[in-house]
Amino acid sequence: MQESVLSSEFSSSPDLVEKLYRLGTTKDYSEGDIILDENASIRAIPIVMKGMIKVIRTEEDGREILLYYIKSGESCIMSFLGGMHNEKSIVKAEVEEDAEILFLPVDQASLFIKEHPEWLDYIFRLYHKRFEELLDIINAIAFKKVDQRLLNLLRKKSEITGSEKIITTHEQLANELGTARVVVSRLLKQLEEEGTVKLGRNKILLLKKDNL
């Protein structure tokens, strides 16, 4: 599994793949585990080998908001930038699905930029993708109602997992949207009445409709 992930990302540089395995450390995590907390020192850059993690930002009032997901083969660009500048983490990374993560020491990640053009290209591609996702978040908060943001989040989860069945709780969705659980519960009930979703215990089935 590991070889296919990195070999796919860096197909033109087997030397880089070999170095990533040799210099990195692989660890397994379960759903809900925190691999990086806010204000923590960044000593290594995480590369997701399998599973998925979500990156969250906590506001001053304690509310959390989901920034983006990191899937297999991807890394956390905010961890990379923070580690490069010896700064504390400004985000929290939490495991969404049981994950296997390779941690590359920050000094090696910096050195790779000079030694491997493929690594620099990888970082730029991630930066571009995250920048677009953050713009979408800003746009949603500024211009979209909570019901539309909720539906978009459910669609995103379905797209990432490849399944219409979404394993989550109302509390988790509320945290990711930065709103109250009672608001999410009310909106989910409305979506169910409209035939957009079917609610179950800790799961939501996203129904296929022409307008989705």
PyMOL commands that set and color helices and strands:
alter all, ss='L'
color gray80, all
select helices_A, chain A and resi 2-9+14-23+77-84+106-115+117-143+146-161+170-177+181-193
alter helices_A, ss='H'
color red, helices_A
select strands_A, chain A and resi 25-29+34-36+44-58+64-70+92-105+165-167+197-200+203-206
alter strands_A, ss='S'
color yellow, strands_A
deselect
rebuild
show_as cartoon
